[in-house]
Amino acid sequence: MLSATVERFGGGAPTKHRVRDLSPGGIRIDQATELRPGATVLIWVGILEAVGATVKWVAEGCAGLAFAEEIDPEHARARASSVPRPVAATAPVQASAPAPGAGWITDMQSPYRT
C-alpha cells in the first residue's frame, strides 16, 4: 500500500492519505475532505518528495490531484534502500585516569603497605 503526505500552502499540518491511483500526471487519494478544488499543494508520495500538484476534484472523501510535472510512478513505488555502513576497524580506546597523588589513596596500590 502506498501512502502520500499532502502539505497545503498557507498553513495547516500536513495530512496523510492512502493512494488509490497513481499515474505520471496525477494521483487519487483517500481521506481528502479538507482539500478544495483549485488548491495548490505539495505532495510526498512514496520516495518522491515535494511534488507540486493542483487539486482538481474532491468527492466522497477522495480527491484527484494533477502534478505540475509528470513523475515516474515506478520510481515513487520503489523502496529506499538503506545499507548499513561497515564500522571502521580501530584500536580500542583505553581510558586512563590520573594516578592518585595525595593522601592515603597513594598507599592503596603499594605492595609494601602495612
N, C-alpha and C positions, 0 to 999 in steps of 0.2 A: 504494500500500500504506500502510495506516495503522498506526502503532505506538503503544504505550502504555508508560508507566513506572509501576510499582507500588512504593509505599513501605509497608512493614509497620510497624505500631506495635510499640514495644519494641526497636527497633534493627535492624541489618542494612542493608546497602547497597541502594538502590533497584535494581530489576531491570527490564530492557527486554523487551517482548513484542510479538509480531505480533498484530494484531487480526483475528479470523476473522469475528465477527459483532458488530454494534453496533445497539442499539435504544434507545428512550427510557428503558427500565427496566433495561438491563443490557448486559453485554459478555461475549464469549467470546474468550479469549486463548490463544496457544500458549506453550510453554516455561514452564509454570507448576508444575513438580514441587515447588517449595519452598513453595507455598501450601497451607493447610489449610482444610477446610470450617469455616465459623463465624468465621473470622478477619475482623477489620475492617481495611481498608486505605484508603489514599489513592491515587487513580489520576489520572494525567495522560494524556489521550487527545486526540490532535490538538492543537488550540489550547485545549482546556479544561484548567484547572489545578485540582489538589487536590479532586477529586470523591470524596466518601466512598462506600465500597462494602463489601459483605459477600460473602465467598467462599461460594458455595452448593454447588459441587461441583468435584472435581478427578478427572480420569480420562484415561488415555493421554496424559499430557503437556499436556492442555488444562485450562482452568478456566472456570467460569461465575461471574460476579460480578453481584450486584444493586446498582444505585445507590441511595443513601439518598434522593435526589430525582431525578425524571426530568430528562433532558437533551435537548437538541436535537441529534440525530445529524448533521444537515446543518451545524450550527454547528461541531461537533467536526471535521468533514471539511474545513472551509474553511481556506484557507491564510492565514496572517497576511501582510498586505501591508506592505512597508516601502518608503516613498518617500523618496529622498534629499532632504534639505533643501537649498535653494539657499544658496550661500555669499554672505554679505553683501558688497556691494562696498565696499571700504575702500581708502584710500590706502595704498600700500606703506610699510612701516615701514623707515626707514633707520637703521641703527646707526651711531653715530659714537663714535670713540674720542677720548679727550682728546688734545690736541696735546702732543707731546713738549716738555718744558720744561727739560731739563738735558743737559749733556754734548755729545758730538759729534753726537747724533741731531738736535738742532735745526738743525744746519748742513746736513743731508742735503737738506732741501727748499728751501734757499736758492739762488736762481738766481745769486747773486753769490759762491758759494763757490769757492775756489781749490784 
